[in-house]
Amino acid sequence: MVEPLFRFDGVPVAGSEVVLDGPEGHHAASVRRMRPGEAIQLTDGRSTHSRGVVTEVAQRSLKLRIDMVEQIMHPELSFGLVQALAKGDRDELAIQAATELGCTSITPWQSERSISRWDEAKRIKNQERWSTISSEAAKQALRPLFPVVRDLVTSKQLASAMSAEIFLILDPTASLSLADWVAPKSGSIQLVVGPEGGISDHELGLFESAGAVRVHLGAGILRTSTAGMSAIAFLAGRSGLWR
């Protein structure tokens, strides 16, 4: 049986007992219906991962014995998703899938052609929602390292950040295929996905001037909800991260 993974913000110590309460404890006890003797995993999402066994079950909490504690290893080569805001739930589907595939950062992008617009109130609410979606997806996929959801950026702000990391612009009009682009063995690769209407010519020029590389994903055009996860899956597989 695969041990389910829950978020725990404390600092567990091997051999000690801890209580998992709050929303996570309620989910474990009342939804997952965990029982004494069952194995369980805990993570703080960034640095500490532990395994243990359920010893007691209450209505909304569990008591656990911690058997193993380890530091979460951050990958030498990591992938981030820069996702343009999209209508409906397409952007949320994108970040969910990217998280399951192991992306380590998610950046909401207010692109020129985004139909969805976040004002200040929506920005705070929706960034919290994106964090919740990515955390839940990470737990479901048993990934103890949760993605960091960064602040909303405009196209100009995004371009100004492109000197710090490698940025690939997923653009069906690009002359270079992702299959022909050579990934480094370490560092951070940010994959930029446009909205339903695509990335504007102005933005493409702005990003290329800032050092980004435009790549296409073969014939056809993928939706904003599937382009990012397809690129992450391809790069992760080719880089040997799934071995």
Buried (B, 14 or more C-beta within 10 A) or exposed (E): EEBBBBBBEEEBEEEEEBBBBEEBBBBBBBEBEBEEEBBBBBBBBEEBBBBBBBEEBEEBBBBBBBBEBEEBEEBEBBBBBBBBBBEEEBBBBBBBBBBBBBBBBBBBBBBBBBEBEBEEEBBEEBBEBBBEBBBBBBBEBEBBBBBBBBEBBEBEEBBEBBEEBBBBBBBBEBEEEBEEBEBEEEEBBBBBBBBBBBBBEEBBEBBBEBEBBBBBBEEEEBEBBBBBBBBBBBBBEEBEBEE
